[in-house]
């Protein structure tokens, strides 16, 4: 139900985490 939303959050969060130097596998 919220898998697509999570996928979008993962892609955006992953980009932000990459900038912050966090784990790109964990958008949370």
PQR file of N, CA, C, O and H, with PARSE charges and radii, in Angstrom:
ATOM      1  N   UNK A   1       0.856  -1.206   0.000 -0.4000 1.5000
ATOM      2  CA  UNK A   1       0.000   0.000   0.000 -0.0000 2.0000
ATOM      3  C   UNK A   1       0.886   1.248   0.000  0.5500 1.7000
ATOM      4  O   UNK A   1       0.646   2.194  -0.750 -0.5500 1.4000
ATOM      5  N   UNK A   2       1.907   1.234   0.847 -0.4000 1.5000
ATOM      6  CA  UNK A   2       2.801   2.423   0.896 -0.0000 2.0000
ATOM      7  C   UNK A   2       4.179   2.056   0.396  0.5500 1.7000
ATOM      8  O   UNK A   2       5.176   2.693   0.734 -0.5500 1.4000
ATOM      9  H   UNK A   2       2.102   0.465   1.456  0.4000 1.0000
ATOM     10  N   UNK A   3       4.214   0.998  -0.431 -0.4000 1.5000
ATOM     11  CA  UNK A   3       5.555   0.558  -0.934 -0.0000 2.0000
ATOM     12  C   UNK A   3       6.055   1.586  -1.946  0.5500 1.7000
ATOM     13  O   UNK A   3       7.234   1.938  -1.943 -0.5500 1.4000
ATOM     14  H   UNK A   3       3.404   0.480  -0.706  0.4000 1.0000
ATOM     15  N   UNK A   4       5.161   2.070  -2.813 -0.4000 1.5000
ATOM     16  CA  UNK A   4       5.629   3.029  -3.848 -0.0000 2.0000
ATOM     17  C   UNK A   4       6.063   4.305  -3.146  0.5500 1.7000
ATOM     18  O   UNK A   4       7.059   4.915  -3.533 -0.5500 1.4000
ATOM     19  H   UNK A   4       4.203   1.785  -2.816  0.4000 1.0000
ATOM     20  N   UNK A   5       5.346   4.707  -2.141 -0.4000 1.5000
ATOM     21  CA  UNK A   5       5.704   5.944  -1.429 -0.0000 2.0000
ATOM     22  C   UNK A   5       7.080   5.750  -0.780  0.5500 1.7000
ATOM     23  O   UNK A   5       7.927   6.643  -0.798 -0.5500 1.4000
ATOM     24  H   UNK A   5       4.537   4.212  -1.826  0.4000 1.0000
ATOM     25  N   UNK A   6       7.273   4.576  -0.215 -0.4000 1.5000
ATOM     26  CA  UNK A   6       8.565   4.296   0.443 -0.0000 2.0000
ATOM     27  C   UNK A   6       9.684   4.296  -0.597  0.5500 1.7000
ATOM     28  O   UNK A   6      10.789   4.778  -0.349 -0.5500 1.4000
ATOM     29  H   UNK A   6       6.585   3.850  -0.200  0.4000 1.0000
ATOM     30  N   UNK A   7       9.365   3.739  -1.773 -0.4000 1.5000
ATOM     31  CA  UNK A   7      10.397   3.708  -2.826 -0.0000 2.0000
ATOM     32  C   UNK A   7      10.796   5.135  -3.200  0.5500 1.7000
ATOM     33  O   UNK A   7      11.974   5.432  -3.397 -0.5500 1.4000
ATOM     34  H   UNK A   7       8.467   3.347  -1.974  0.4000 1.0000
ATOM     35  N   UNK A   8       9.805   6.003  -3.294 -0.4000 1.5000
ATOM     36  CA  UNK A   8      10.116   7.408  -3.658 -0.0000 2.0000
ATOM     37  C   UNK A   8      10.921   8.034  -2.531  0.5500 1.7000
ATOM     38  O   UNK A   8      11.892   8.752  -2.773 -0.5500 1.4000
ATOM     39  H   UNK A   8       8.848   5.762  -3.134  0.4000 1.0000
ATOM     40  N   UNK A   9      10.518   7.762  -1.317 -0.4000 1.5000
ATOM     41  CA  UNK A   9      11.234   8.332  -0.158 -0.0000 2.0000
ATOM     42  C   UNK A   9      12.653   7.769  -0.128  0.5500 1.7000
ATOM     43  O   UNK A   9      13.608   8.465   0.218 -0.5500 1.4000
ATOM     44  H   UNK A   9       9.729   7.178  -1.120  0.4000 1.0000
ATOM     45  N   UNK A  10      12.767   6.508  -0.495 -0.4000 1.5000
ATOM     46  CA  UNK A  10      14.097   5.879  -0.476 -0.0000 2.0000
ATOM     47  C   UNK A  10      15.001   6.551  -1.507  0.5500 1.7000
ATOM     48  O   UNK A  10      16.169   6.833  -1.238 -0.5500 1.4000
ATOM     49  H   UNK A  10      11.991   5.943  -0.776  0.4000 1.0000
ATOM     50  N   UNK A  11      14.443   6.800  -2.686 -0.4000 1.5000
ATOM     51  CA  UNK A  11      15.279   7.425  -3.741 -0.0000 2.0000
ATOM     52  C   UNK A  11      15.678   8.826  -3.299  0.5500 1.7000
ATOM     53  O   UNK A  11      16.846   9.200  -3.405 -0.5500 1.4000
ATOM     54  H   UNK A  11      13.495   6.570  -2.904  0.4000 1.0000
ATOM     55  N   UNK A  12      14.727   9.597  -2.809 -0.4000 1.5000
ATOM     56  CA  UNK A  12      15.057  10.975  -2.398 -0.0000 2.0000
ATOM     57  C   UNK A  12      15.921  10.942  -1.142  0.5500 1.7000
ATOM     58  O   UNK A  12      16.947  11.616  -1.066 -0.5500 1.4000
ATOM     59  H   UNK A  12      13.778   9.293  -2.723  0.4000 1.0000
ATOM     60  N   UNK A  13      15.500  10.159  -0.167 -0.4000 1.5000
ATOM     61  CA  UNK A  13      16.259  10.068   1.094 -0.0000 2.0000
ATOM     62  C   UNK A  13      17.656   9.548   0.810  0.5500 1.7000
ATOM     63  O   UNK A  13      18.631  10.009   1.403 -0.5500 1.4000
ATOM     64  H   UNK A  13      14.666   9.611  -0.228  0.4000 1.0000
ATOM     65  N   UNK A  14      17.752   8.587  -0.099 -0.4000 1.5000
ATOM     66  CA  UNK A  14      19.065   8.010  -0.424 -0.0000 2.0000
ATOM     67  C   UNK A  14      19.970   9.106  -0.977  0.5500 1.7000
ATOM     68  O   UNK A  14      21.159   9.154  -0.664 -0.5500 1.4000
ATOM     69  H   UNK A  14      16.960   8.212  -0.581  0.4000 1.0000
ATOM     70  N   UNK A  15      19.411   9.972  -1.787 -0.4000 1.5000
ATOM     71  CA  UNK A  15      20.219  11.065  -2.351 -0.0000 2.0000
ATOM     72  C   UNK A  15      20.677  11.998  -1.221  0.5500 1.7000
ATOM     73  O   UNK A  15      21.831  12.427  -1.183 -0.5500 1.4000
ATOM     74  H   UNK A  15      18.445   9.934  -2.041  0.4000 1.0000
ATOM     75  N   UNK A  16      19.759  12.301  -0.311 -0.4000 1.5000
ATOM     76  CA  UNK A  16      20.101  13.200   0.805 -0.0000 2.0000
ATOM     77  C   UNK A  16      21.126  12.536   1.714  0.5500 1.7000
ATOM     78  O   UNK A  16      22.087  13.164   2.159 -0.5500 1.4000
ATOM     79  H   UNK A  16      18.822  11.952  -0.341  0.4000 1.0000
ATOM     80  N   UNK A  17      20.901  11.248   1.981 -0.4000 1.5000
ATOM     81  CA  UNK A  17      21.826  10.537   2.898 -0.0000 2.0000
ATOM     82  C   UNK A  17      23.212  10.497   2.244  0.5500 1.7000
ATOM     83  O   UNK A  17      24.223  10.630   2.933 -0.5500 1.4000
ATOM     84  H   UNK A  17      20.120  10.738   1.620  0.4000 1.0000
ATOM     85  N   UNK A  18      23.264  10.318   0.929 -0.4000 1.5000
ATOM     86  CA  UNK A  18      24.564  10.254   0.249 -0.0000 2.0000
ATOM     87  C   UNK A  18      25.285  11.589   0.450  0.5500 1.7000
ATOM     88  O   UNK A  18      26.504  11.635   0.616 -0.5500 1.4000
ATOM     89  H   UNK A  18      22.443  10.210   0.369  0.4000 1.0000
ATOM     90  N   UNK A  19      24.512  12.665   0.432 -0.4000 1.5000
ATOM     91  CA  UNK A  19      25.132  13.987   0.615 -0.0000 2.0000
ATOM     92  C   UNK A  19      25.612  14.121   2.054  0.5500 1.7000
ATOM     93  O   UNK A  19      26.669  14.698   2.312 -0.5500 1.4000
ATOM     94  H   UNK A  19      23.521  12.628   0.298  0.4000 1.0000
ATOM     95  N   UNK A  20      24.836  13.588   2.984 -0.4000 1.5000
ATOM     96  CA  UNK A  20      25.203  13.698   4.402 -0.0000 2.0000
ATOM     97  C   UNK A  20      26.284  12.669   4.737  0.5500 1.7000
ATOM     98  O   UNK A  20      26.973  12.798   5.749 -0.5500 1.4000
ATOM     99  H   UNK A  20      23.977  13.120   2.774  0.4000 1.0000
ATOM    100  N   UNK A  21      26.431  11.664   3.900 -0.4000 1.5000
ATOM    101  CA  UNK A  21      27.454  10.657   4.183 -0.0000 2.0000
ATOM    102  C   UNK A  21      26.860   9.511   4.989  0.5500 1.7000
ATOM    103  O   UNK A  21      27.594   8.706   5.562 -0.5500 1.4000
ATOM    104  H   UNK A  21      25.871  11.559   3.078  0.4000 1.0000
ATOM    105  N   UNK A  22      25.535   9.434   5.036 -0.4000 1.5000
ATOM    106  CA  UNK A  22      24.906   8.345   5.791 -0.0000 2.0000
ATOM    107  C   UNK A  22      24.772   7.109   4.904  0.5500 1.7000
ATOM    108  O   UNK A  22      25.273   7.091   3.780 -0.5500 1.4000
ATOM    109  H   UNK A  22      24.939  10.088   4.571  0.4000 1.0000
ATOM    110  N   UNK A  23      24.110   6.098   5.398 -0.4000 1.5000
ATOM    111  CA  UNK A  23      23.955   4.872   4.588 -0.0000 2.0000
ATOM    112  C   UNK A  23      22.856   5.085   3.553  0.5500 1.7000
ATOM    113  O   UNK A  23      21.716   5.353   3.931 -0.5500 1.4000
ATOM    114  H   UNK A  23      23.702   6.112   6.311  0.4000 1.0000
ATOM    115  N   UNK A  24      23.151   4.978   2.285 -0.4000 1.5000
ATOM    116  CA  UNK A  24      22.167   5.154   1.212 -0.0000 2.0000
ATOM    117  C   UNK A  24      21.149   4.026   1.201  0.5500 1.7000
ATOM    118  O   UNK A  24      20.118   4.125   0.536 -0.5500 1.4000
ATOM    119  H   UNK A  24      24.078   4.760   1.978  0.4000 1.0000
ATOM    120  N   UNK A  25      21.433   2.949   1.936 -0.4000 1.5000
ATOM    121  CA  UNK A  25      20.471   1.825   1.957 -0.0000 2.0000
ATOM    122  C   UNK A  25      19.389   2.080   2.989  0.5500 1.7000
ATOM    123  O   UNK A  25      18.344   1.428   2.980 -0.5500 1.4000
ATOM    124  H   UNK A  25      22.270   2.868   2.477  0.4000 1.0000
ATOM    125  N   UNK A  26      19.643   3.043   3.891 -0.4000 1.5000
ATOM    126  CA  UNK A  26      18.632   3.303   4.935 -0.0000 2.0000
ATOM    127  C   UNK A  26      18.143   4.743   4.811  0.5500 1.7000
ATOM    128  O   UNK A  26      18.779   5.662   5.327 -0.5500 1.4000
ATOM    129  H   UNK A  26      20.491   3.573   3.898  0.4000 1.0000
ATOM    130  N   UNK A  27      17.023   4.941   4.133 -0.4000 1.5000
ATOM    131  CA  UNK A  27      16.473   6.292   3.945 -0.0000 2.0000
ATOM    132  C   UNK A  27      15.910   6.851   5.235  0.5500 1.7000
ATOM    133  O   UNK A  27      15.722   8.061   5.359 -0.5500 1.4000
ATOM    134  H   UNK A  27      16.506   4.194   3.714  0.4000 1.0000
ATOM    135  N   UNK A  28      15.635   5.972   6.209 -0.4000 1.5000
ATOM    136  CA  UNK A  28      15.038   6.445   7.465 -0.0000 2.0000
ATOM    137  C   UNK A  28      16.097   7.071   8.351  0.5500 1.7000
ATOM    138  O   UNK A  28      15.789   7.529   9.451 -0.5500 1.4000
ATOM    139  H   UNK A  28      15.787   4.989   6.109  0.4000 1.0000
TER
END
